[in-house]
Amino acid sequence: MLGALRRGLAAAGRRCAGARLPAGRGKTEGRRGAGWGAGPRPGRGGPGAGGVLAALAAFSLFSKNMEEKKEGESTRTEDTIIFLLKKAKLSIMKGELEEAERILHEALRLSHQSDNKKAVIYTYDLMANLAFLRGQLDSAEKLFKAAMSFLLAGDMKQDDNAIIEMSLKLASIYAAQNQHKLAFAGYEFCILTLEEKLAKYKDLPEDVLPAEERNNTNLLLGMSLDSYSRYLLANNQLPAAQRMYEKALQISREVQGDTHPQTVVLMNDLATVLDAQGLYDDAWAHAKRACELAKQTQHPEEHMVLNNLAGILMHKEDFLQAKQFYKEALKQAELKGDTASIQHIKEELAELARRRKTSNEV
């Protein structure tokens, strides 16, 4: 669930303008590993990438019980809506996006006809996620706002995790559109609201507040910090990005553990920000640990972690060791058939050769 949102936000993060650092530095910021609270599934690529497609089809927090039919309450219309939603999700997973959109419009029509508010909200959310995935950001914005309006018109409070989830998606949309004031306000709302909630949760016993709800809120905060970090990194606000990554990494370690795929990704991302600031020794320490954990856990993005480590070594002018890590990264990328990474690593090897030549001439 939270992993689904995490990978969806990563897809939007890749569309942020200026999301590239100077040549030879930090080129892994758009490469995302497994999501928050999710298993080790790769989440790279655009439309057509199975991991992201499956992720964006997942339930949101507020609607996770949408398909749980209460005995005696199910109607034929409700059965039809549920069938259509499942069919739409399957179409998204298969990359049949136009068919998914057609099915969702039918589900929305039936939901309105039957005055099934939960179905309306959930369908709007799926439609918004689909538009988000296809890069139709204006449509996604309108659909997320429509779903939020339905939720807020009911009994849901503004600090509910479901509202914050959608606010985080909206912030990522504004970031991708370079609407910086709206993006900043959205990220700040999500982070400050979640921090206030967690402060209130601090002394509540488990019989009052289940551990799962506390963890979900913590993970949503981590996800918000992570998304904000990528936005700050894309806009070259490196010290601020570093602080956000450090907080996100701490949450991931506390809730999910050091060996969780997302912890490894965040460790690697923090190394990227440190490297971009010229803090090579600190960057090396984090990247080396991320590399060790990636190898230990067979992380799906191990080749990109290796690539990042090699880049840091190149900046430290340890060219021989950098070449060894680049070659290992290239070998793994080729085994995985990751064409984009293969091309990127080859470019980095060419840059390494150029720097070695320049260094020798001096």
C-alpha positions, 0 to 999 in steps of 0.5 A: 500500500505505502510502497505503491504510493512511494513508487508512484511518487518516484515516477513523478519525481523523474519528471521534475525539471532539472532533476539532473546534477552536473555530469559525473555526479549523483545520476542515481537520484531517479533510480528507485528501489523497492517501495516503502513498506513493500517487498523487494520489487524494482520500480523503474521505468515509465509506462510499460514498466510492470513494477510501476504499473502494478504499484499505481493500481494498488489501493490507497489507505482509505479504500483498502477495504473497498473489495471486502463485501459484508455478508448480506449487504452486497448488491448486483451493482456493487458486484459489477463495480468491484468486478470492473475495478479489478478488471481495470487494475489488471489492465493497468498491470498489463499496460493496457492503459486506454482500456483501463481508463474506459473501464474506470469510466464505466465503474464511475458511472455505476458508482454515481448511479448507485450513490456508492460514495466509497466506490466513487472515491476509490474510482476517482483515486484509481483514475487519478493514479492512472493519469499520474502514470501517463504523465497527464498531470492536469487531469491527475490533479483534478481527479485527486482534488475530486476524491479529496472533496468527497472525503472531506465532505464526509466525516474524514478530517484533514489530518487523516492519512488518506488526505495526506497521501493525496496531498503528497501526490499533489505536491509531486505533481506541482513539483513536476510542473515547476509550480514551486510555491504549491509544491513547497506548501504541499510538502510542508503540509504533509510533513508538519501534519504527520509530525504533529500526529506522531507527537500526539501518538507518542504516549498512547498505549497500543490498546488505544492506537494499534502498532500498525496505524502508528507504523503506517503514519511513520512510514507515510512521514518517511515517504513524504520526507523522501519525496521532498528530498528528491524535489530539493535535490532536483532544485539543487538545494543540497543541504536541505535535501540531505537533512530530509534524507537523513530523517527518512533514513532514520524512519526506515531503519527504525520501522523496517530495519537496516536490510529493508530494500527501502533503507538501502535505497535511502542510504544510497540516495543520501550518499548521492547528496553528500557526493554532490556537496563534495563530502566524498568521505561521508558519501563513500561510507554510506554508499559502501554500506548500501552496497554491502546490504544490497549484495547481502539482500540481493537488492534489485537495484544493486547494479545502480548502488554499485554505479553510485559507489564507483562515481564517488570513488571517481570523485575521490580520484581512486580511478582503479577501484572506481573502474572495478566497481563500474565493470561489476555494475555493468555486468549486473546491468547486462544480466538484468537486461537494464538497457538504460543503466547499461548506457549510463554506466558506459557513459560513466566509464568513458568519463572515468577514462577521460579523467584518468587521462587528464590526471596523467597529463597533469 
